[in-house]
Amino acid sequence: MKKNKIALLIMCCDEFKLVKDIIKSVEGICDEKIVVITGDKKVKESGECKILYFPWGDDYSAPLNAGLRLCKSDWVLRLDSDEEIDEINLKRVQKAVSLRDDISAYEVSQRGYLPEKRVEFGVKLVPEYKGYTNAVDDTCIRLFRNDPRVYYQYNTHETLYNSLRRANLKYVKSNIVIHHWGKLNMKEKAPYYYQLAKDRLRRYPEDMQSYYYLGISAEFTGKVEESYQAFLAGYKKYRSEYYRVPMEHLKQKRRVTNGRFN
């Protein structure tokens, strides 16, 4: 039986130490490593990785799509520089790519760990990992076939779903968990993500998730009322639980002072 080869695709600015750790962790299953660098610093290149320098333009999809064009493997495992995957989940990745020929992509749980006292909708207790037991699980596609019909879309919270649907390619939920540390320092990044989210909604008002991501980023920057209104607009348009759940969470955070919301 032919062994399906897997490429690691990772994008970073200047977090080279973190990227090296990720590359080392997947050494046993990834036959190819592609690193897309959007910063100005150069790295010492070797035969271990394919390095692509791509100028940053406030768009996460463009560098990743450029990296995809370098992939030669059968499957792509995409990780971020603030993520990691443990041995148990690497074995799940290996198993997934050898299961069925009719599956083109797998959804995973991106487990974003939070400080113990952080209040956020969707927070739940999870098995302890490196001292953390509070997390939010977001579903996203991170393991997919190397297929020219599959590509990223949107400037922020980039996604493969639209391209998979257009090509009528099948994706299923897996039991793979990717550990994500980005929420721990989200306060520093939130203002930038907020501006990207506003731009996404301006450019893609018909995409269901555009309202959602504006709501998420607005809350992180302390704009509770703007966050609520973004979720409310999405709910009015789509009548989905996807929006109703965060709206209920935000109702607890809203407070009125002199007839105005803070």
C-alpha positions as CSV (number, residue, x, y, z in Angstrom):
1,M,0.0,0.0,0.0
2,K,1.3,3.4,-0.9
3,K,2.2,5.6,2.0
4,N,0.6,9.0,1.8
5,K,3.1,11.8,2.3
6,I,2.3,14.8,4.5
7,A,3.6,18.3,4.2
8,L,3.8,20.7,7.1
9,L,2.7,24.2,6.1
10,I,3.5,27.0,8.6
11,M,3.6,30.7,8.4
12,C,5.5,33.1,10.7
13,C,6.8,36.6,11.0
14,D,9.9,36.2,13.2
15,E,9.0,33.4,15.6
16,F,11.8,31.2,14.3
17,K,12.5,29.4,17.6
18,L,8.8,28.4,17.9
19,V,8.8,27.2,14.3
20,K,11.9,25.1,14.8
21,D,10.2,23.4,17.8
22,I,7.2,22.6,15.7
23,I,9.2,21.2,12.8
24,K,11.1,19.0,15.2
25,S,7.9,17.7,16.7
26,V,6.4,16.5,13.4
27,E,9.7,15.1,12.1
28,G,8.3,11.5,12.3
29,I,5.3,12.1,10.1
30,C,5.9,15.1,7.8
31,D,8.0,14.3,4.7
32,E,8.1,18.0,3.7
33,K,8.2,21.2,5.6
34,I,7.2,24.5,4.1
35,V,7.8,27.7,6.0
36,V,6.3,31.0,4.7
37,I,8.0,34.0,6.3
38,T,6.2,37.3,6.2
39,G,8.7,39.3,8.3
40,D,11.9,41.1,7.2
41,K,14.5,38.9,8.9
42,K,16.2,36.2,7.0
43,V,16.9,32.7,8.3
44,K,19.8,30.3,7.7
45,E,18.4,28.0,5.1
46,S,19.1,24.3,4.8
47,G,17.8,21.3,2.9
48,E,15.4,20.5,5.8
49,C,12.8,23.0,4.8
50,K,11.4,25.0,1.9
51,I,11.5,28.7,2.8
52,L,9.3,31.2,1.1
53,Y,9.7,35.0,1.8
54,F,6.3,36.7,1.2
55,P,5.7,40.4,1.9
56,W,3.0,41.0,4.5
57,G,-0.1,42.8,3.3
58,D,-2.7,42.5,6.1
59,D,-3.9,39.3,4.5
60,Y,-3.4,35.8,6.0
61,S,-4.7,33.9,2.9
62,A,-2.2,35.1,0.3
63,P,1.0,33.9,2.0
64,L,-0.6,30.5,2.8
65,N,-1.8,30.0,-0.8
66,A,1.7,30.9,-2.0
67,G,3.1,28.2,0.4
68,L,0.5,25.7,-0.9
69,R,1.9,26.0,-4.4
70,L,5.3,24.7,-3.1
71,C,3.7,21.5,-1.7
72,K,4.5,18.2,-3.4
73,S,3.1,15.9,-0.8
74,D,-0.3,14.1,-0.9
75,W,-1.6,15.9,2.2
76,V,-1.1,19.1,4.0
77,L,-1.0,19.6,7.8
78,R,-1.2,23.3,8.6
79,L,-0.1,24.7,11.9
80,D,0.5,28.2,13.3
81,S,3.6,29.3,15.1
82,D,1.7,29.6,18.4
83,E,0.4,26.1,18.2
84,E,1.7,22.6,18.8
85,I,0.5,19.0,18.3
86,D,1.4,16.1,20.6
87,E,2.3,12.5,19.8
88,I,-1.2,11.2,20.4
89,N,-2.7,13.6,17.8
90,L,0.2,13.1,15.4
91,K,-0.8,9.4,15.3
92,R,-4.4,10.4,14.7
93,V,-3.1,12.5,11.7
94,Q,-1.3,9.5,10.3
95,K,-4.3,7.3,10.7
96,A,-6.6,9.9,9.1
97,V,-4.7,10.2,5.8
98,S,-4.8,6.5,5.3
99,L,-8.5,5.9,6.1
100,R,-10.7,6.7,3.1
101,D,-10.2,7.8,-0.5
102,D,-13.4,9.9,-0.6
103,I,-12.3,12.3,2.1
104,S,-10.5,15.5,1.1
105,A,-10.2,17.3,4.4
106,Y,-10.5,16.9,8.1
107,E,-11.9,19.3,10.7
108,V,-9.9,19.4,13.9
109,S,-10.4,21.0,17.3
110,Q,-8.2,24.0,17.7
111,R,-8.0,24.1,21.5
112,G,-7.3,27.6,22.7
113,Y,-6.1,27.6,26.3
114,L,-7.2,30.4,28.6
115,P,-6.1,31.7,32.0
116,E,-8.2,30.2,34.8
117,K,-10.2,33.4,35.5
118,R,-10.8,34.4,31.9
119,V,-14.5,34.8,31.1
120,E,-15.4,34.0,27.5
121,F,-18.3,32.2,25.9
122,G,-17.6,28.6,24.9
123,V,-15.1,28.1,27.8
124,K,-15.0,24.6,29.1
125,L,-12.9,22.3,31.3
126,V,-10.6,20.1,29.3
127,P,-8.0,17.5,30.2
128,E,-5.0,19.2,31.8
129,Y,-2.3,20.1,29.3
130,K,0.9,21.9,30.4
131,G,-0.9,23.3,33.5
132,Y,-4.0,24.5,31.7
133,T,-7.6,23.1,32.0
134,N,-9.7,26.0,30.7
135,A,-10.1,26.3,26.9
136,V,-12.3,27.0,24.0
137,D,-12.5,24.5,21.2
138,D,-12.8,26.0,17.7
139,T,-13.5,23.8,14.7
140,C,-11.4,24.3,11.6
141,I,-9.8,22.4,8.8
142,R,-6.1,21.9,9.3
143,L,-5.5,18.5,7.5
144,F,-6.4,18.3,3.8
145,R,-5.4,16.8,0.5
146,N,-3.0,18.7,-1.7
147,D,-5.4,19.7,-4.4
148,P,-5.3,22.9,-6.6
149,R,-9.0,23.3,-6.0
150,V,-8.4,23.8,-2.3
151,Y,-7.2,27.2,-1.2
152,Y,-7.5,29.8,1.5
153,Q,-9.9,32.7,1.4
154,Y,-10.4,36.0,3.5
155,N,-7.9,38.4,4.9
156,T,-8.3,37.2,8.5
157,H,-9.6,33.9,10.0
158,E,-8.7,32.4,6.6
159,T,-10.7,29.3,5.7
160,L,-10.8,26.4,3.2
161,Y,-14.5,25.7,3.5
162,N,-15.7,27.7,0.5
163,S,-13.2,26.2,-1.9
164,L,-14.0,22.7,-0.7
165,R,-17.7,23.3,-1.2
166,R,-17.3,24.8,-4.6
167,A,-15.4,21.7,-5.8
168,N,-17.9,19.4,-4.0
169,L,-15.1,17.9,-2.0
170,K,-16.0,16.0,1.2
171,Y,-14.7,17.0,4.7
172,V,-15.5,15.3,8.0
173,K,-14.9,16.0,11.7
174,S,-11.9,14.2,13.2
175,N,-10.7,13.6,16.8
176,I,-7.5,15.5,16.2
177,V,-6.7,18.2,18.7
178,I,-4.3,21.1,18.0
179,H,-3.1,23.0,21.1
180,H,-3.3,26.7,20.6
181,W,-1.6,29.3,22.8
182,G,-2.7,32.5,21.0
183,K,-5.6,33.3,23.3
184,L,-3.2,33.7,26.2
185,N,-1.7,36.9,24.7
186,M,-4.7,38.0,22.7
187,K,-4.9,41.3,24.5
188,E,-1.7,42.5,22.7
189,K,-2.9,41.4,19.3
190,A,-6.6,42.3,19.7
191,P,-6.5,45.9,18.3
192,Y,-4.9,44.7,15.1
193,Y,-7.3,41.8,14.7
194,Y,-10.2,44.2,15.3
195,Q,-9.1,46.3,12.3
196,L,-8.7,43.2,10.1
197,A,-12.1,42.0,11.2
198,K,-13.7,45.4,10.3
199,D,-12.0,45.2,6.9
200,R,-13.3,41.6,6.4
201,L,-16.9,42.6,7.0
202,R,-16.5,45.5,4.6
203,R,-15.1,43.3,1.9
204,Y,-17.2,40.2,2.5
205,P,-20.5,41.3,4.0
206,E,-22.3,38.2,2.6
207,D,-20.0,35.7,4.4
208,M,-21.7,34.4,7.5
209,Q,-18.6,34.4,9.6
210,S,-17.6,38.1,9.0
211,Y,-20.1,39.4,11.6
212,Y,-19.0,36.7,14.0
213,Y,-15.3,37.6,13.8
214,L,-16.0,41.3,14.2
215,G,-18.0,40.5,17.3
216,I,-15.1,38.4,18.7
217,S,-12.4,41.0,18.1
218,A,-14.6,43.9,19.3
219,E,-15.2,42.1,22.6
220,F,-11.4,41.5,23.1
221,T,-10.8,45.2,22.7
222,G,-13.4,46.1,25.2
223,K,-16.0,47.3,22.7
224,V,-18.8,45.3,24.3
225,E,-21.7,47.1,22.7
226,E,-20.1,47.0,19.2
227,S,-19.5,43.3,19.7
228,Y,-23.1,42.7,20.7
229,Q,-24.4,44.6,17.7
230,A,-22.2,42.6,15.3
231,F,-23.5,39.4,16.7
232,L,-27.1,40.8,16.6
233,A,-26.7,41.8,12.9
234,G,-25.5,38.3,12.1
235,Y,-28.3,36.7,14.0
236,K,-31.0,38.8,12.3
237,K,-29.5,37.9,8.9
238,Y,-29.0,34.2,9.4
239,R,-31.1,33.2,12.5
240,S,-28.4,30.8,13.6
241,E,-27.4,29.5,17.0
242,Y,-23.9,30.4,15.9
243,Y,-24.8,34.0,16.8
244,R,-27.4,33.6,19.5
245,V,-24.9,31.8,21.9
246,P,-22.4,34.7,22.0
247,M,-25.2,37.2,22.2
248,E,-26.4,35.6,25.4
249,H,-22.9,35.7,26.8
250,L,-22.6,39.4,26.0
251,K,-25.9,40.2,27.6
252,Q,-24.2,39.4,30.9
253,K,-21.4,41.9,30.2
254,R,-23.5,44.8,29.0
255,R,-24.2,47.4,31.6
256,V,-25.9,50.8,31.3
257,T,-24.5,54.0,32.7
258,N,-26.7,57.1,32.4
259,G,-28.7,55.5,29.7
260,R,-25.6,54.6,27.6
261,F,-23.8,51.3,27.1
262,N,-20.1,51.0,28.1
